[in-house]
């Protein structure tokens, strides 16, 4: 899946935000913030799939 993310610094943390889903995560480096965001997006999508399956 491709998406568009923004990474900016807030104090001592870097914040990565997926601009399509508005899922965000942070880390002490840009790389860590993006890595954490990828994990968060995976969990977000798994939860959405589970909720859709429950409705069917």
PDBQT receptor file of N, H, CA, C and O in Angstrom, charges set to zero:
ATOM      1  N   UNK A   1       0.841  -1.173   0.000  1.00  0.00    +0.000 N 
ATOM      2  CA  UNK A   1       0.000   0.000   0.000  1.00  0.00    +0.000 C 
ATOM      3  C   UNK A   1       0.892   1.245   0.000  1.00  0.00    +0.000 C 
ATOM      4  O   UNK A   1       1.868   1.333   0.746  1.00  0.00    +0.000 OA
ATOM      5  N   UNK A   2       0.540   2.176  -0.833  1.00  0.00    +0.000 N 
ATOM      6  H   UNK A   2      -0.252   2.104  -1.440  1.00  0.00    +0.000 HD
ATOM      7  CA  UNK A   2       1.253   3.445  -0.850  1.00  0.00    +0.000 C 
ATOM      8  C   UNK A   2       0.393   4.487  -0.161  1.00  0.00    +0.000 C 
ATOM      9  O   UNK A   2      -0.835   4.450  -0.227  1.00  0.00    +0.000 OA
ATOM     10  N   UNK A   3       1.066   5.419   0.502  1.00  0.00    +0.000 N 
ATOM     11  H   UNK A   3       2.064   5.449   0.556  1.00  0.00    +0.000 HD
ATOM     12  CA  UNK A   3       0.354   6.476   1.194  1.00  0.00    +0.000 C 
ATOM     13  C   UNK A   3       1.234   7.721   1.208  1.00  0.00    +0.000 C 
ATOM     14  O   UNK A   3       2.362   7.699   0.715  1.00  0.00    +0.000 OA
ATOM     15  N   UNK A   4       0.728   8.770   1.757  1.00  0.00    +0.000 N 
ATOM     16  H   UNK A   4      -0.188   8.788   2.157  1.00  0.00    +0.000 HD
ATOM     17  CA  UNK A   4       1.450  10.032   1.849  1.00  0.00    +0.000 C 
ATOM     18  C   UNK A   4       1.625  10.350   3.330  1.00  0.00    +0.000 C 
ATOM     19  O   UNK A   4       0.647  10.434   4.072  1.00  0.00    +0.000 OA
ATOM     20  N   UNK A   5       2.883  10.528   3.761  1.00  0.00    +0.000 N 
ATOM     21  H   UNK A   5       3.678  10.459   3.158  1.00  0.00    +0.000 HD
ATOM     22  CA  UNK A   5       3.109  10.829   5.167  1.00  0.00    +0.000 C 
ATOM     23  C   UNK A   5       3.845  12.158   5.320  1.00  0.00    +0.000 C 
ATOM     24  O   UNK A   5       4.516  12.641   4.409  1.00  0.00    +0.000 OA
ATOM     25  N   UNK A   6       3.689  12.712   6.494  1.00  0.00    +0.000 N 
ATOM     26  H   UNK A   6       3.144  12.319   7.235  1.00  0.00    +0.000 HD
ATOM     27  CA  UNK A   6       4.391  13.942   6.871  1.00  0.00    +0.000 C 
ATOM     28  C   UNK A   6       5.159  13.635   8.147  1.00  0.00    +0.000 C 
ATOM     29  O   UNK A   6       4.634  12.990   9.054  1.00  0.00    +0.000 OA
ATOM     30  N   UNK A   7       6.396  14.096   8.217  1.00  0.00    +0.000 N 
ATOM     31  H   UNK A   7       6.823  14.620   7.480  1.00  0.00    +0.000 HD
ATOM     32  CA  UNK A   7       7.199  13.913   9.433  1.00  0.00    +0.000 C 
ATOM     33  C   UNK A   7       7.666  15.288   9.877  1.00  0.00    +0.000 C 
ATOM     34  O   UNK A   7       8.233  16.050   9.094  1.00  0.00    +0.000 OA
ATOM     35  N   UNK A   8       7.421  15.595  11.148  1.00  0.00    +0.000 N 
ATOM     36  H   UNK A   8       6.960  14.976  11.785  1.00  0.00    +0.000 HD
ATOM     37  CA  UNK A   8       7.909  16.859  11.689  1.00  0.00    +0.000 C 
ATOM     38  C   UNK A   8       8.377  16.636  13.121  1.00  0.00    +0.000 C 
ATOM     39  O   UNK A   8       8.100  15.602  13.728  1.00  0.00    +0.000 OA
ATOM     40  N   UNK A   9       9.080  17.609  13.638  1.00  0.00    +0.000 N 
ATOM     41  H   UNK A   9       9.306  18.449  13.145  1.00  0.00    +0.000 HD
ATOM     42  CA  UNK A   9       9.643  17.495  14.980  1.00  0.00    +0.000 C 
ATOM     43  C   UNK A   9       8.785  18.273  15.969  1.00  0.00    +0.000 C 
ATOM     44  O   UNK A   9       8.362  19.397  15.700  1.00  0.00    +0.000 OA
ATOM     45  N   UNK A  10       8.538  17.649  17.122  1.00  0.00    +0.000 N 
ATOM     46  H   UNK A  10       8.882  16.736  17.341  1.00  0.00    +0.000 HD
ATOM     47  CA  UNK A  10       7.846  18.294  18.241  1.00  0.00    +0.000 C 
ATOM     48  C   UNK A  10       8.694  18.050  19.479  1.00  0.00    +0.000 C 
ATOM     49  O   UNK A  10       8.680  16.955  20.041  1.00  0.00    +0.000 OA
ATOM     50  N   UNK A  11       9.424  19.062  19.900  1.00  0.00    +0.000 N 
ATOM     51  H   UNK A  11       9.435  19.952  19.444  1.00  0.00    +0.000 HD
ATOM     52  CA  UNK A  11      10.322  18.895  21.041  1.00  0.00    +0.000 C 
ATOM     53  C   UNK A  11      11.414  17.911  20.706  1.00  0.00    +0.000 C 
ATOM     54  O   UNK A  11      12.106  18.067  19.700  1.00  0.00    +0.000 OA
ATOM     55  N   UNK A  12      11.582  16.884  21.549  1.00  0.00    +0.000 N 
ATOM     56  H   UNK A  12      11.020  16.757  22.366  1.00  0.00    +0.000 HD
ATOM     57  CA  UNK A  12      12.637  15.904  21.288  1.00  0.00    +0.000 C 
ATOM     58  C   UNK A  12      12.156  14.734  20.435  1.00  0.00    +0.000 C 
ATOM     59  O   UNK A  12      12.939  13.830  20.147  1.00  0.00    +0.000 OA
ATOM     60  N   UNK A  13      10.890  14.728  20.026  1.00  0.00    +0.000 N 
ATOM     61  H   UNK A  13      10.253  15.462  20.261  1.00  0.00    +0.000 HD
ATOM     62  CA  UNK A  13      10.331  13.635  19.245  1.00  0.00    +0.000 C 
ATOM     63  C   UNK A  13      10.056  14.046  17.807  1.00  0.00    +0.000 C 
ATOM     64  O   UNK A  13       9.788  15.211  17.515  1.00  0.00    +0.000 OA
ATOM     65  N   UNK A  14      10.128  13.061  16.916  1.00  0.00    +0.000 N 
ATOM     66  H   UNK A  14      10.346  12.115  17.154  1.00  0.00    +0.000 HD
ATOM     67  CA  UNK A  14       9.664  13.217  15.547  1.00  0.00    +0.000 C 
ATOM     68  C   UNK A  14       8.285  12.569  15.467  1.00  0.00    +0.000 C 
ATOM     69  O   UNK A  14       8.061  11.498  16.033  1.00  0.00    +0.000 OA
ATOM     70  N   UNK A  15       7.377  13.214  14.773  1.00  0.00    +0.000 N 
ATOM     71  H   UNK A  15       7.559  14.083  14.314  1.00  0.00    +0.000 HD
ATOM     72  CA  UNK A  15       6.019  12.712  14.621  1.00  0.00    +0.000 C 
ATOM     73  C   UNK A  15       5.780  12.420  13.145  1.00  0.00    +0.000 C 
ATOM     74  O   UNK A  15       6.006  13.274  12.289  1.00  0.00    +0.000 OA
ATOM     75  N   UNK A  16       5.319  11.202  12.856  1.00  0.00    +0.000 N 
ATOM     76  H   UNK A  16       5.135  10.508  13.552  1.00  0.00    +0.000 HD
ATOM     77  CA  UNK A  16       4.981  10.800  11.494  1.00  0.00    +0.000 C 
ATOM     78  C   UNK A  16       3.470  10.640  11.420  1.00  0.00    +0.000 C 
ATOM     79  O   UNK A  16       2.869   9.953  12.246  1.00  0.00    +0.000 OA
ATOM     80  N   UNK A  17       2.858  11.277  10.429  1.00  0.00    +0.000 N 
ATOM     81  H   UNK A  17       3.346  11.835   9.758  1.00  0.00    +0.000 HD
ATOM     82  CA  UNK A  17       1.405  11.256  10.271  1.00  0.00    +0.000 C 
ATOM     83  C   UNK A  17       1.067  10.760   8.870  1.00  0.00    +0.000 C 
ATOM     84  O   UNK A  17       1.603  11.263   7.882  1.00  0.00    +0.000 OA
ATOM     85  N   UNK A  18       0.179   9.774   8.787  1.00  0.00    +0.000 N 
ATOM     86  H   UNK A  18      -0.256   9.366   9.589  1.00  0.00    +0.000 HD
ATOM     87  CA  UNK A  18      -0.342   9.337   7.496  1.00  0.00    +0.000 C 
ATOM     88  C   UNK A  18      -1.459  10.302   7.128  1.00  0.00    +0.000 C 
ATOM     89  O   UNK A  18      -2.465  10.385   7.832  1.00  0.00    +0.000 OA
ATOM     90  N   UNK A  19      -1.292  11.021   6.045  1.00  0.00    +0.000 N 
ATOM     91  H   UNK A  19      -0.475  10.954   5.472  1.00  0.00    +0.000 HD
ATOM     92  CA  UNK A  19      -2.230  12.073   5.676  1.00  0.00    +0.000 C 
ATOM     93  C   UNK A  19      -3.546  11.532   5.114  1.00  0.00    +0.000 C 
ATOM     94  O   UNK A  19      -4.514  12.282   4.991  1.00  0.00    +0.000 OA
ATOM     95  N   UNK A  20      -3.597  10.249   4.774  1.00  0.00    +0.000 N 
ATOM     96  H   UNK A  20      -2.811   9.639   4.874  1.00  0.00    +0.000 HD
ATOM     97  CA  UNK A  20      -4.844   9.669   4.268  1.00  0.00    +0.000 C 
ATOM     98  C   UNK A  20      -5.740   9.154   5.381  1.00  0.00    +0.000 C 
ATOM     99  O   UNK A  20      -6.960   9.303   5.318  1.00  0.00    +0.000 OA
ATOM    100  N   UNK A  21      -5.136   8.543   6.406  1.00  0.00    +0.000 N 
ATOM    101  H   UNK A  21      -4.145   8.422   6.457  1.00  0.00    +0.000 HD
ATOM    102  CA  UNK A  21      -5.925   7.957   7.493  1.00  0.00    +0.000 C 
ATOM    103  C   UNK A  21      -5.853   8.772   8.783  1.00  0.00    +0.000 C 
ATOM    104  O   UNK A  21      -6.647   8.563   9.699  1.00  0.00    +0.000 OA
ATOM    105  N   UNK A  22      -4.917   9.683   8.850  1.00  0.00    +0.000 N 
ATOM    106  H   UNK A  22      -4.271   9.853   8.105  1.00  0.00    +0.000 HD
ATOM    107  CA  UNK A  22      -4.658  10.503  10.046  1.00  0.00    +0.000 C 
ATOM    108  C   UNK A  22      -4.128   9.684  11.222  1.00  0.00    +0.000 C 
ATOM    109  O   UNK A  22      -4.195  10.123  12.370  1.00  0.00    +0.000 OA
ATOM    110  N   UNK A  23      -3.602   8.494  10.931  1.00  0.00    +0.000 N 
ATOM    111  H   UNK A  23      -3.548   8.137   9.998  1.00  0.00    +0.000 HD
ATOM    112  CA  UNK A  23      -2.910   7.701  11.948  1.00  0.00    +0.000 C 
ATOM    113  C   UNK A  23      -1.541   8.345  12.161  1.00  0.00    +0.000 C 
ATOM    114  O   UNK A  23      -0.881   8.735  11.198  1.00  0.00    +0.000 OA
ATOM    115  N   UNK A  24      -1.118   8.457  13.410  1.00  0.00    +0.000 N 
ATOM    116  H   UNK A  24      -1.654   8.141  14.193  1.00  0.00    +0.000 HD
ATOM    117  CA  UNK A  24       0.156   9.104  13.719  1.00  0.00    +0.000 C 
ATOM    118  C   UNK A  24       0.927   8.275  14.746  1.00  0.00    +0.000 C 
ATOM    119  O   UNK A  24       0.347   7.518  15.525  1.00  0.00    +0.000 OA
ATOM    120  N   UNK A  25       2.242   8.440  14.722  1.00  0.00    +0.000 N 
ATOM    121  H   UNK A  25       2.713   9.054  14.089  1.00  0.00    +0.000 HD
ATOM    122  CA  UNK A  25       3.101   7.808  15.722  1.00  0.00    +0.000 C 
ATOM    123  C   UNK A  25       4.350   8.654  15.863  1.00  0.00    +0.000 C 
ATOM    124  O   UNK A  25       4.566   9.586  15.088  1.00  0.00    +0.000 OA
ATOM    125  N   UNK A  26       5.169   8.334  16.846  1.00  0.00    +0.000 N 
ATOM    126  H   UNK A  26       4.993   7.577  17.476  1.00  0.00    +0.000 HD
ATOM    127  CA  UNK A  26       6.342   9.160  17.124  1.00  0.00    +0.000 C 
ATOM    128  C   UNK A  26       7.562   8.299  17.393  1.00  0.00    +0.000 C 
ATOM    129  O   UNK A  26       7.461   7.088  17.587  1.00  0.00    +0.000 OA
ATOM    130  N   UNK A  27       8.719   8.951  17.399  1.00  0.00    +0.000 N 
ATOM    131  H   UNK A  27       8.802   9.935  17.241  1.00  0.00    +0.000 HD
ATOM    132  CA  UNK A  27       9.974   8.282  17.711  1.00  0.00    +0.000 C 
ATOM    133  C   UNK A  27      11.046   9.311  17.980  1.00  0.00    +0.000 C 
ATOM    134  O   UNK A  27      10.851  10.501  17.732  1.00  0.00    +0.000 OA
ATOM    135  N   UNK A  28      12.176   8.860  18.486  1.00  0.00    +0.000 N 
ATOM    136  H   UNK A  28      12.334   7.893  18.688  1.00  0.00    +0.000 HD
ATOM    137  CA  UNK A  28      13.280   9.769  18.780  1.00  0.00    +0.000 C 
ATOM    138  C   UNK A  28      14.043  10.171  17.522  1.00  0.00    +0.000 C 
ATOM    139  O   UNK A  28      14.774  11.161  17.528  1.00  0.00    +0.000 OA
ATOM    140  N   UNK A  29      13.872   9.397  16.430  1.00  0.00    +0.000 N 
ATOM    141  H   UNK A  29      13.278   8.593  16.425  1.00  0.00    +0.000 HD
ATOM    142  CA  UNK A  29      14.466   9.737  15.136  1.00  0.00    +0.000 C 
ATOM    143  C   UNK A  29      13.364   9.688  14.083  1.00  0.00    +0.000 C 
ATOM    144  O   UNK A  29      12.294   9.129  14.323  1.00  0.00    +0.000 OA
ATOM    145  N   UNK A  30      13.626  10.274  12.918  1.00  0.00    +0.000 N 
ATOM    146  H   UNK A  30      14.495  10.728  12.723  1.00  0.00    +0.000 HD
ATOM    147  CA  UNK A  30      12.650  10.208  11.828  1.00  0.00    +0.000 C 
ATOM    148  C   UNK A  30      12.396   8.753  11.439  1.00  0.00    +0.000 C 
ATOM    149  O   UNK A  30      11.253   8.355  11.211  1.00  0.00    +0.000 OA
ATOM    150  N   UNK A  31      13.463   7.967  11.365  1.00  0.00    +0.000 N 
ATOM    151  H   UNK A  31      14.391   8.290  11.550  1.00  0.00    +0.000 HD
ATOM    152  CA  UNK A  31      13.339   6.567  10.975  1.00  0.00    +0.000 C 
ATOM    153  C   UNK A  31      12.475   5.790  11.966  1.00  0.00    +0.000 C 
ATOM    154  O   UNK A  31      11.636   4.983  11.565  1.00  0.00    +0.000 OA
ATOM    155  N   UNK A  32      12.682   6.035  13.255  1.00  0.00    +0.000 N 
ATOM    156  H   UNK A  32      13.363   6.690  13.581  1.00  0.00    +0.000 HD
ATOM    157  CA  UNK A  32      11.891   5.348  14.278  1.00  0.00    +0.000 C 
ATOM    158  C   UNK A  32      10.427   5.765  14.190  1.00  0.00    +0.000 C 
ATOM    159  O   UNK A  32       9.539   4.926  14.341  1.00  0.00    +0.000 OA
ATOM    160  N   UNK A  33      10.167   7.028  13.951  1.00  0.00    +0.000 N 
ATOM    161  H   UNK A  33      10.888   7.709  13.828  1.00  0.00    +0.000 HD
ATOM    162  CA  UNK A  33       8.789   7.509  13.827  1.00  0.00    +0.000 C 
ATOM    163  C   UNK A  33       8.085   6.846  12.643  1.00  0.00    +0.000 C 
ATOM    164  O   UNK A  33       6.932   6.432  12.758  1.00  0.00    +0.000 OA
ATOM    165  N   UNK A  34       8.777   6.745  11.507  1.00  0.00    +0.000 N 
ATOM    166  H   UNK A  34       9.714   7.081  11.414  1.00  0.00    +0.000 HD
ATOM    167  CA  UNK A  34       8.192   6.110  10.322  1.00  0.00    +0.000 C 
ATOM    168  C   UNK A  34       7.988   4.616  10.568  1.00  0.00    +0.000 C 
ATOM    169  O   UNK A  34       6.957   4.062  10.185  1.00  0.00    +0.000 OA
ATOM    170  N   UNK A  35       8.952   3.965  11.197  1.00  0.00    +0.000 N 
ATOM    171  H   UNK A  35       9.789   4.415  11.508  1.00  0.00    +0.000 HD
ATOM    172  CA  UNK A  35       8.821   2.536  11.527  1.00  0.00    +0.000 C 
ATOM    173  C   UNK A  35       7.610   2.318  12.435  1.00  0.00    +0.000 C 
ATOM    174  O   UNK A  35       6.814   1.411  12.195  1.00  0.00    +0.000 OA
ATOM    175  N   UNK A  36       7.468   3.135  13.465  1.00  0.00    +0.000 N 
ATOM    176  H   UNK A  36       8.115   3.873  13.659  1.00  0.00    +0.000 HD
ATOM    177  CA  UNK A  36       6.333   3.016  14.379  1.00  0.00    +0.000 C 
ATOM    178  C   UNK A  36       5.018   3.297  13.661  1.00  0.00    +0.000 C 
ATOM    179  O   UNK A  36       4.006   2.656  13.946  1.00  0.00    +0.000 OA
ATOM    180  N   UNK A  37       5.025   4.245  12.735  1.00  0.00    +0.000 N 
ATOM    181  H   UNK A  37       5.847   4.765  12.503  1.00  0.00    +0.000 HD
ATOM    182  CA  UNK A  37       3.818   4.553  11.965  1.00  0.00    +0.000 C 
ATOM    183  C   UNK A  37       3.416   3.356  11.107  1.00  0.00    +0.000 C 
ATOM    184  O   UNK A  37       2.231   3.039  11.004  1.00  0.00    +0.000 OA
ATOM    185  N   UNK A  38       4.388   2.693  10.493  1.00  0.00    +0.000 N 
ATOM    186  H   UNK A  38       5.351   2.950  10.577  1.00  0.00    +0.000 HD
ATOM    187  CA  UNK A  38       4.078   1.509   9.686  1.00  0.00    +0.000 C 
ATOM    188  C   UNK A  38       3.392   0.442  10.529  1.00  0.00    +0.000 C 
ATOM    189  O   UNK A  38       2.418  -0.171  10.093  1.00  0.00    +0.000 OA
ATOM    190  N   UNK A  39       3.907   0.221  11.747  1.00  0.00    +0.000 N 
ATOM    191  H   UNK A  39       4.699   0.720  12.101  1.00  0.00    +0.000 HD
ATOM    192  CA  UNK A  39       3.277  -0.753  12.646  1.00  0.00    +0.000 C 
ATOM    193  C   UNK A  39       1.863  -0.308  13.003  1.00  0.00    +0.000 C 
ATOM    194  O   UNK A  39       0.934  -1.115  13.014  1.00  0.00    +0.000 OA
ATOM    195  N   UNK A  40       1.708   0.979  13.296  1.00  0.00    +0.000 N 
ATOM    196  H   UNK A  40       2.462   1.635  13.287  1.00  0.00    +0.000 HD
ATOM    197  CA  UNK A  40       0.388   1.508  13.645  1.00  0.00    +0.000 C 
ATOM    198  C   UNK A  40      -0.600   1.403  12.494  1.00  0.00    +0.000 C 
ATOM    199  O   UNK A  40      -1.771   1.092  12.712  1.00  0.00    +0.000 OA
ATOM    200  N   UNK A  41      -0.145   1.660  11.271  1.00  0.00    +0.000 N 
ATOM    201  H   UNK A  41       0.806   1.913  11.094  1.00  0.00    +0.000 HD
ATOM    202  CA  UNK A  41      -1.026   1.538  10.107  1.00  0.00    +0.000 C 
ATOM    203  C   UNK A  41      -1.447   0.091   9.881  1.00  0.00    +0.000 C 
ATOM    204  O   UNK A  41      -2.594  -0.181   9.527  1.00  0.00    +0.000 OA
ATOM    205  N   UNK A  42      -0.514  -0.836  10.087  1.00  0.00    +0.000 N 
ATOM    206  H   UNK A  42       0.418  -0.615  10.375  1.00  0.00    +0.000 HD
ATOM    207  CA  UNK A  42      -0.845  -2.258   9.946  1.00  0.00    +0.000 C 
ATOM    208  C   UNK A  42      -1.931  -2.639  10.942  1.00  0.00    +0.000 C 
ATOM    209  O   UNK A  42      -2.896  -3.309  10.574  1.00  0.00    +0.000 OA
ATOM    210  N   UNK A  43      -1.792  -2.230  12.183  1.00  0.00    +0.000 N 
ATOM    211  H   UNK A  43      -1.008  -1.687  12.482  1.00  0.00    +0.000 HD
ATOM    212  CA  UNK A  43      -2.794  -2.533  13.207  1.00  0.00    +0.000 C 
ATOM    213  C   UNK A  43      -4.120  -1.853  12.887  1.00  0.00    +0.000 C 
ATOM    214  O   UNK A  43      -5.181  -2.446  13.077  1.00  0.00    +0.000 OA
ATOM    215  N   UNK A  44      -4.069  -0.628  12.407  1.00  0.00    +0.000 N 
ATOM    216  H   UNK A  44      -3.206  -0.146  12.252  1.00  0.00    +0.000 HD
ATOM    217  CA  UNK A  44      -5.274   0.121  12.037  1.00  0.00    +0.000 C 
ATOM    218  C   UNK A  44      -6.038  -0.618  10.931  1.00  0.00    +0.000 C 
ATOM    219  O   UNK A  44      -7.255  -0.777  11.013  1.00  0.00    +0.000 OA
ATOM    220  N   UNK A  45      -5.319  -1.065   9.904  1.00  0.00    +0.000 N 
ATOM    221  H   UNK A  45      -4.330  -0.936   9.837  1.00  0.00    +0.000 HD
ATOM    222  CA  UNK A  45      -5.969  -1.760   8.797  1.00  0.00    +0.000 C 
ATOM    223  C   UNK A  45      -6.505  -3.122   9.214  1.00  0.00    +0.000 C 
ATOM    224  O   UNK A  45      -7.563  -3.537   8.742  1.00  0.00    +0.000 OA
ATOM    225  N   UNK A  46      -5.787  -3.831  10.097  1.00  0.00    +0.000 N 
ATOM    226  H   UNK A  46      -4.927  -3.495  10.481  1.00  0.00    +0.000 HD
ATOM    227  CA  UNK A  46      -6.274  -5.117  10.592  1.00  0.00    +0.000 C 
ATOM    228  C   UNK A  46      -7.578  -4.928  11.376  1.00  0.00    +0.000 C 
ATOM    229  O   UNK A  46      -8.507  -5.724  11.238  1.00  0.00    +0.000 OA
ATOM    230  N   UNK A  47      -7.643  -3.895  12.181  1.00  0.00    +0.000 N 
ATOM    231  H   UNK A  47      -6.888  -3.248  12.293  1.00  0.00    +0.000 HD
ATOM    232  CA  UNK A  47      -8.852  -3.610  12.949  1.00  0.00    +0.000 C 
ATOM    233  C   UNK A  47     -10.011  -3.267  12.019  1.00  0.00    +0.000 C 
ATOM    234  O   UNK A  47     -11.129  -3.735  12.235  1.00  0.00    +0.000 OA
ATOM    235  N   UNK A  48      -9.764  -2.461  10.992  1.00  0.00    +0.000 N 
ATOM    236  H   UNK A  48      -8.856  -2.081  10.817  1.00  0.00    +0.000 HD
ATOM    237  CA  UNK A  48     -10.817  -2.121  10.038  1.00  0.00    +0.000 C 
ATOM    238  C   UNK A  48     -11.344  -3.367   9.336  1.00  0.00    +0.000 C 
ATOM    239  O   UNK A  48     -12.553  -3.530   9.164  1.00  0.00    +0.000 OA
ATOM    240  N   UNK A  49     -10.416  -4.256   8.928  1.00  0.00    +0.000 N 
ATOM    241  H   UNK A  49      -9.435  -4.124   9.068  1.00  0.00    +0.000 HD
ATOM    242  CA  UNK A  49     -10.842  -5.497   8.270  1.00  0.00    +0.000 C 
ATOM    243  C   UNK A  49     -11.696  -6.352   9.209  1.00  0.00    +0.000 C 
ATOM    244  O   UNK A  49     -12.702  -6.923   8.790  1.00  0.00    +0.000 OA
ATOM    245  N   UNK A  50     -11.295  -6.437  10.474  1.00  0.00    +0.000 N 
ATOM    246  H   UNK A  50     -10.477  -5.972  10.815  1.00  0.00    +0.000 HD
ATOM    247  CA  UNK A  50     -12.059  -7.226  11.445  1.00  0.00    +0.000 C 
ATOM    248  C   UNK A  50     -13.450  -6.646  11.651  1.00  0.00    +0.000 C 
ATOM    249  O   UNK A  50     -14.428  -7.386  11.755  1.00  0.00    +0.000 OA
ATOM    250  N   UNK A  51     -13.537  -5.334  11.708  1.00  0.00    +0.000 N 
ATOM    251  H   UNK A  51     -12.743  -4.733  11.624  1.00  0.00    +0.000 HD
ATOM    252  CA  UNK A  51     -14.845  -4.701  11.896  1.00  0.00    +0.000 C 
ATOM    253  C   UNK A  51     -15.750  -4.915  10.685  1.00  0.00    +0.000 C 
ATOM    254  O   UNK A  51     -16.954  -5.129  10.832  1.00  0.00    +0.000 OA
ATOM    255  N   UNK A  52     -15.167  -4.858   9.492  1.00  0.00    +0.000 N 
ATOM    256  H   UNK A  52     -14.190  -4.685   9.372  1.00  0.00    +0.000 HD
ATOM    257  CA  UNK A  52     -15.943  -5.094   8.275  1.00  0.00    +0.000 C 
ATOM    258  C   UNK A  52     -16.428  -6.541   8.237  1.00  0.00    +0.000 C 
ATOM    259  O   UNK A  52     -17.561  -6.808   7.837  1.00  0.00    +0.000 OA
ATOM    260  N   UNK A  53     -15.577  -7.469   8.650  1.00  0.00    +0.000 N 
ATOM    261  H   UNK A  53     -14.656  -7.252   8.975  1.00  0.00    +0.000 HD
ATOM    262  CA  UNK A  53     -15.962  -8.887   8.671  1.00  0.00    +0.000 C 
ATOM    263  C   UNK A  53     -17.106  -9.134   9.645  1.00  0.00    +0.000 C 
ATOM    264  O   UNK A  53     -17.969  -9.969   9.375  1.00  0.00    +0.000 OA
ATOM    265  N   UNK A  54     -17.130  -8.434  10.758  1.00  0.00    +0.000 N 
ATOM    266  H   UNK A  54     -16.428  -7.756  10.977  1.00  0.00    +0.000 HD
ATOM    267  CA  UNK A  54     -18.193  -8.590  11.745  1.00  0.00    +0.000 C 
ATOM    268  C   UNK A  54     -19.535  -8.133  11.197  1.00  0.00    +0.000 C 
ATOM    269  O   UNK A  54     -20.573  -8.686  11.558  1.00  0.00    +0.000 OA
ATOM    270  N   UNK A  55     -19.525  -7.130  10.331  1.00  0.00    +0.000 N 
ATOM    271  H   UNK A  55     -18.681  -6.680  10.038  1.00  0.00    +0.000 HD
ATOM    272  CA  UNK A  55     -20.776  -6.599   9.764  1.00  0.00    +0.000 C 
ATOM    273  C   UNK A  55     -21.386  -7.547   8.741  1.00  0.00    +0.000 C 
ATOM    274  O   UNK A  55     -22.593  -7.504   8.502  1.00  0.00    +0.000 OA
ATOM    275  N   UNK A  56     -20.567  -8.402   8.134  1.00  0.00    +0.000 N 
ATOM    276  H   UNK A  56     -19.587  -8.437   8.328  1.00  0.00    +0.000 HD
ATOM    277  CA  UNK A  56     -21.055  -9.292   7.072  1.00  0.00    +0.000 C 
ATOM    278  C   UNK A  56     -21.781 -10.476   7.609  1.00  0.00    +0.000 C 
ATOM    279  O   UNK A  56     -22.250 -11.314   6.839  1.00  0.00    +0.000 OA
TER     280      UNK A  56
